Amino acid sequence: DSQNGWISASFGKLLQTTTGGAIWADISTGIFQEMTGLDFIDLQTGWLAGTSGAIYQTVDGGVNWAAQVSGTINTLFDIHFADANNGWAVGANGTLIHTSDGGLTWNPQTSGTGETLFGVDFADSQTGWVVGDGGTVLHTSDGGANWNAQTSGISFFSLNSVSFADVQSGWAVGDQGNIIYTDDGGANWQLQPSGTAKTLNAVSFADAGHGWAAGAVGTILGTVNGGTTGVEPLPDLALPERFVLEQNYPNPFNPATSIRFQLSDAETVSLTVYNALGQQVATLAQGRYAAGTYQVTWQAEHAASGVYFYRLQAGNQVQIRKMTLLR
């Protein structure tokens, strides 16, 4: 939900928030292995996965953890449960294991690849995806009895995490800031501009619009429109010397306009649009961006004619400009 969350950290440490991320508490798990995968299905029941095939389960919100026998000694990088019984874990050398009894027993499934697998997600108990090295994407529609390769289009890069909002809409993230998106269950994948070249290690979507990605050097990205409004870096320009929000072009506009902004330093950025009543109507950029010049397009097909204000905040700096939509 919007208030409760967990983060798996080094050497079996676990961070928990009950305040939507405002405050994080350090929880001692009593586990001294490196845990690289984490999944909770409710406030009480969750699993950790990590090195040497380790899997642990909690049924009391992380206070106590009990080991489960995975049947593999390979490192497990991710774990996901579709419900209280059906779960999958993935790892090194194409490792893919499944449980149908909440982890009491784990059984291997045939992934069909020797690539390291980093991420797994299921939209329901039958329909799931796995991603990994070499741009690997695997798909099942029968609970993992059969896995079939899908073409990601980025075979030279690793995909580190995958998240599906439903059986059609999914995202995967990976090296060099790559984000790929599908709206047809993975039959076709296309790149979305992320605005960063940093490695992205995790992605999660609450629904087809709201999603987050996290990665190296504290990189955190967010979208409220499924990533369809991309932030495009303009790398051929010299690094800016100051913080600038440029006037949109064209202005007046109908139905789309482009907005450029410049960052002299790496900053956490938020670019939002408000109507004349001060109501927020769009978020065009959100996340941490390196120093540089960026361009974003606002597609305003569903907005009414009138005056709008766009506000850029980067760290403690804020600039606001006005634009006009004419139908």
Secondary structure per residue as TSV (DSSP state, phi and psi in degrees):
chain	resnum	aa	ss	phi	psi
A	1	D	-	360.0	-172.2
A	2	S	-	-78.0	-10.1
A	3	Q	S	-110.2	-31.1
A	4	N	-	-106.1	133.0
A	5	G	E	-158.8	162.6
A	6	W	E	-135.2	149.6
A	7	I	E	-130.7	131.2
A	8	S	E	-87.4	128.3
A	9	A	-	-118.5	-172.8
A	10	S	G	-68.2	150.2
A	11	F	G	54.6	44.7
A	12	G	G	76.4	6.4
A	13	K	E	-76.5	150.9
A	14	L	E	-135.7	132.9
A	15	L	E	-106.5	138.5
A	16	Q	E	-132.1	139.5
A	17	T	E	-122.4	142.5
A	18	T	S	-121.0	12.6
A	19	T	S	-124.8	28.5
A	20	G	T	67.2	22.0
A	21	G	T	98.2	-4.7
A	22	A	S	-66.3	-38.2
A	23	I	S	-132.0	133.5
A	24	W	-	-118.4	132.4
A	25	A	E	-105.8	139.7
A	26	D	E	-84.3	120.2
A	27	I	E	-110.7	127.6
A	28	S	E	-85.9	121.8
A	29	T	-	-91.8	-17.0
A	30	G	S	77.6	8.2
A	31	I	-	-103.1	134.1
A	32	F	-	-115.7	14.9
A	33	Q	S	-94.8	162.4
A	34	E	-	-75.8	121.0
A	35	M	E	-104.5	122.5
A	36	T	E	-114.5	-9.5
A	37	G	E	-128.7	144.5
A	38	L	E	-149.8	136.0
A	39	D	E	-152.9	132.9
A	40	F	E	-117.5	137.7
A	41	I	S	-99.0	-17.1
A	42	D	S	-157.9	-172.2
A	43	L	S	-68.3	-18.0
A	44	Q	S	-108.4	-32.4
A	45	T	-	-109.6	121.0
A	46	G	E	-153.5	170.9
A	47	W	E	-135.9	148.2
A	48	L	E	-118.8	147.3
A	49	A	E	-136.7	149.8
A	50	G	E	-166.3	-147.9
A	51	T	G	-65.0	154.6
A	52	S	G	56.8	30.0
A	53	G	G	72.2	19.0
A	54	A	-	-69.6	134.5
A	55	I	E	-136.1	131.7
A	56	Y	E	-127.8	148.3
A	57	Q	E	-124.3	144.0
A	58	T	E	-121.1	144.6
A	59	V	S	-123.3	11.3
A	60	D	S	-132.7	37.2
A	61	G	T	72.5	20.1
A	62	G	T	99.9	1.0
A	63	V	S	-68.6	-45.6
A	64	N	-	-126.4	144.5
A	65	W	-	-128.3	135.5
A	66	A	E	-117.7	134.7
A	67	A	E	-70.9	143.3
A	68	Q	E	-118.1	153.2
A	69	V	-	-91.5	112.2
A	70	S	-	-85.2	-25.3
A	71	G	S	84.4	7.5
A	72	T	-	-136.5	153.5
A	73	I	-	-105.9	0.0
A	74	N	S	-73.7	147.9
A	75	T	-	-61.5	133.8
A	76	L	E	-102.9	125.1
A	77	F	E	-97.9	-21.3
A	78	D	E	-153.0	154.5
A	79	I	E	-143.9	141.0
A	80	H	E	-147.2	135.6
A	81	F	E	-114.6	128.4
A	82	A	S	-79.3	-26.9
A	83	D	S	-159.0	-169.7
A	84	A	S	-66.7	-18.5
A	85	N	S	-107.6	-42.7
A	86	N	-	-95.2	117.8
A	87	G	E	-141.5	158.6
A	88	W	E	-136.1	147.7
A	89	A	E	-133.7	146.1
A	90	V	E	-131.1	156.7
A	91	G	E	-168.3	-152.9
A	92	A	G	-64.4	152.0
A	93	N	G	58.2	35.4
A	94	G	G	73.4	17.9
A	95	T	-	-63.6	130.7
A	96	L	E	-146.5	114.8
A	97	I	E	-125.5	155.9
A	98	H	E	-137.7	145.8
A	99	T	E	-126.9	144.6
A	100	S	S	-118.4	9.3
A	101	D	S	-133.5	36.3
A	102	G	T	72.3	15.1
A	103	G	T	101.7	0.1
A	104	L	S	-61.3	-38.1
A	105	T	S	-134.4	140.7
A	106	W	-	-120.7	138.5
A	107	N	E	-130.3	142.7
A	108	P	E	-70.9	145.8
A	109	Q	-	-118.0	152.8
A	110	T	-	-85.8	111.2
A	111	S	-	-81.8	-26.7
A	112	G	S	81.2	9.8
A	113	T	-	-141.6	153.7
A	114	G	-	-101.6	1.5
A	115	E	S	-68.1	149.8
A	116	T	-	-67.2	132.8
A	117	L	E	-105.4	127.4
A	118	F	E	-108.4	-24.6
A	119	G	E	-141.3	146.7
A	120	V	E	-143.9	140.8
A	121	D	E	-152.1	144.5
A	122	F	E	-124.3	135.0
A	123	A	S	-79.6	-28.8
A	124	D	S	-154.6	-172.6
A	125	S	S	-69.9	-10.9
A	126	Q	S	-111.0	-29.6
A	127	T	-	-110.0	114.8
A	128	G	E	-147.6	169.5
A	129	W	E	-139.0	149.6
A	130	V	E	-131.4	141.7
A	131	V	E	-129.0	160.0
A	132	G	E	-170.9	-158.0
A	133	D	G	-57.6	154.7
A	134	G	G	64.1	25.8
A	135	G	G	67.9	22.8
A	136	T	E	-62.7	131.3
A	137	V	E	-132.4	124.0
A	138	L	E	-117.4	147.4
A	139	H	E	-135.5	140.7
A	140	T	E	-130.8	146.1
A	141	S	S	-122.4	10.9
A	142	D	S	-133.9	38.3
A	143	G	T	71.5	15.1
A	144	G	T	98.8	0.4
A	145	A	S	-59.9	-35.5
A	146	N	S	-134.8	135.6
A	147	W	-	-120.7	134.6
A	148	N	E	-124.3	140.6
A	149	A	E	-73.7	141.1
A	150	Q	E	-116.3	154.9
A	151	T	-	-92.0	114.3
A	152	S	-	-85.6	-26.7
A	153	G	S	87.6	0.6
A	154	I	-	-132.8	59.1
A	155	S	T	-67.8	-13.6
A	156	F	T	-91.2	0.2
A	157	F	S	-125.1	156.5
A	158	S	-	-84.4	142.2
A	159	L	E	-105.5	126.1
A	160	N	E	-105.7	-17.3
A	161	S	E	-159.8	152.1
A	162	V	E	-141.5	144.3
A	163	S	E	-145.7	129.8
A	164	F	E	-115.2	129.4
A	165	A	S	-79.3	-28.4
A	166	D	S	-158.7	-172.6
A	167	V	S	-71.2	-8.7
A	168	Q	S	-108.4	-40.7
A	169	S	-	-100.1	117.0
A	170	G	E	-146.3	159.5
A	171	W	E	-135.6	147.5
A	172	A	E	-134.9	146.2
A	173	V	E	-127.5	158.6
A	174	G	E	-166.1	-149.1
A	175	D	G	-64.4	153.3
A	176	Q	G	55.0	32.0
A	177	G	G	74.5	13.5
A	178	N	-	-66.0	131.0
A	179	I	E	-128.1	125.7
A	180	I	E	-117.4	151.4
A	181	Y	E	-135.6	144.3
A	182	T	E	-132.2	144.7
A	183	D	S	-121.0	14.7
A	184	D	S	-135.2	37.6
A	185	G	T	71.8	16.1
A	186	G	T	97.7	-0.3
A	187	A	S	-60.1	-35.9
A	188	N	S	-135.5	135.3
A	189	W	-	-119.8	143.5
A	190	Q	E	-136.5	149.9
A	191	L	E	-72.6	143.7
A	192	Q	E	-118.0	137.1
A	193	P	-	-67.5	129.4
A	194	S	-	-100.3	-21.8
A	195	G	S	83.4	6.2
A	196	T	-	-143.7	152.5
A	197	A	-	-105.1	4.7
A	198	K	S	-73.1	147.4
A	199	T	-	-61.8	132.1
A	200	L	E	-104.6	126.8
A	201	N	E	-106.9	-16.9
A	202	A	E	-148.3	145.8
A	203	V	E	-143.7	143.0
A	204	S	E	-149.3	130.7
A	205	F	E	-117.8	127.6
A	206	A	S	-79.0	-30.9
A	207	D	S	-157.2	-173.2
A	208	A	S	-69.0	-10.2
A	209	G	S	-106.5	-43.1
A	210	H	-	-98.5	117.4
A	211	G	E	-149.2	162.9
A	212	W	E	-138.5	149.2
A	213	A	E	-134.6	145.6
A	214	A	E	-135.2	151.5
A	215	G	E	-162.0	-151.5
A	216	A	G	-65.7	152.7
A	217	V	G	55.7	37.8
A	218	G	G	72.6	16.4
A	219	T	-	-64.5	126.6
A	220	I	E	-134.7	125.1
A	221	L	E	-118.3	152.3
A	222	G	E	-143.2	153.0
A	223	T	E	-141.8	147.7
A	224	V	S	-115.2	6.0
A	225	N	S	-135.7	32.2
A	226	G	T	68.9	15.6
A	227	G	T	81.6	5.9
A	228	T	-	-71.6	-24.7
A	229	T	S	-94.4	97.1
A	230	G	-	-87.7	155.5
A	231	V	E	-105.1	117.7
A	232	E	E	-101.5	116.8
A	233	P	E	-72.9	146.2
A	234	L	-	-113.7	86.3
A	235	P	T	-74.3	-18.1
A	236	D	T	-79.9	-7.8
A	237	L	S	-86.8	150.7
A	238	A	-	-63.5	150.3
A	239	L	-	-61.8	131.8
A	240	P	-	-63.9	153.4
A	241	E	S	-97.0	-10.0
A	242	R	S	-153.6	170.6
A	243	F	-	-82.2	122.0
A	244	V	E	-139.0	134.7
A	245	L	E	-113.9	115.6
A	246	E	-	-85.7	160.2
A	247	Q	-	-66.7	137.2
A	248	N	-	-63.5	156.9
A	249	Y	B	-142.8	133.9
A	250	P	S	-73.8	163.5
A	251	N	S	-152.6	117.7
A	252	P	S	-61.8	165.1
A	253	F	B	-142.1	161.8
A	254	N	S	-168.4	117.1
A	255	P	S	-103.3	-0.8
A	256	A	E	-124.9	152.7
A	257	T	E	-146.7	152.9
A	258	S	E	-107.1	142.7
A	259	I	E	-127.2	127.7
A	260	R	E	-106.5	147.2
A	261	F	E	-143.7	154.9
A	262	Q	E	-123.1	139.0
A	263	L	E	-122.6	126.5
A	264	S	S	-83.2	-18.8
A	265	D	S	-139.4	160.4
A	266	A	-	-63.1	130.4
A	267	E	E	-145.0	158.7
A	268	T	E	-83.4	121.9
A	269	V	E	-116.0	142.7
A	270	S	E	-137.5	122.2
A	271	L	E	-118.7	113.7
A	272	T	E	-127.6	156.3
A	273	V	E	-117.9	136.0
A	274	Y	E	-125.5	148.6
A	275	N	E	-85.4	-178.9
A	276	A	T	-66.7	-15.9
A	277	L	T	-88.9	-0.7
A	278	G	S	84.4	11.9
A	279	Q	-	-89.0	131.0
A	280	Q	E	-70.9	129.4
A	281	V	E	-117.4	-14.4
A	282	A	E	-161.5	148.3
A	283	T	E	-116.3	116.6
A	284	L	E	-96.9	-24.9
A	285	A	E	-152.4	140.1
A	286	Q	E	-158.3	122.4
A	287	G	E	144.5	-172.2
A	288	R	E	-100.0	129.0
A	289	Y	E	-124.4	144.4
A	290	A	-	-73.3	165.0
A	291	A	S	-58.9	137.9
A	292	G	E	157.6	-176.3
A	293	T	E	-109.6	133.0
A	294	Y	E	-129.0	154.6
A	295	Q	E	-133.7	134.3
A	296	V	E	-131.5	146.1
A	297	T	E	-110.2	130.5
A	298	W	E	-98.1	116.6
A	299	Q	E	-91.4	106.0
A	300	A	-	-107.0	36.7
A	301	E	T	-58.5	-32.6
A	302	H	T	-101.1	6.5
A	303	A	S	-93.2	151.1
A	304	A	-	-81.2	156.7
A	305	S	S	-59.2	147.6
A	306	G	E	146.7	-173.4
A	307	V	E	-90.0	136.1
A	308	Y	E	-129.5	156.5
A	309	F	E	-121.4	135.7
A	310	Y	E	-116.2	134.6
A	311	R	E	-121.5	124.2
A	312	L	E	-110.5	122.8
A	313	Q	E	-117.3	128.9
A	314	A	E	-132.7	104.6
A	315	G	T	65.0	-123.5
A	316	N	T	-95.1	2.0
A	317	Q	E	-95.9	140.2
A	318	V	E	-137.5	135.6
A	319	Q	E	-134.9	145.9
A	320	I	E	-131.9	137.2
A	321	R	E	-133.4	162.5
A	322	K	E	-109.4	145.6
A	323	M	E	-143.9	162.1
A	324	T	E	-128.4	128.1
A	325	L	E	-101.1	120.9
A	326	L	-	-117.1	121.8
A	327	R	-	-86.6	360.0
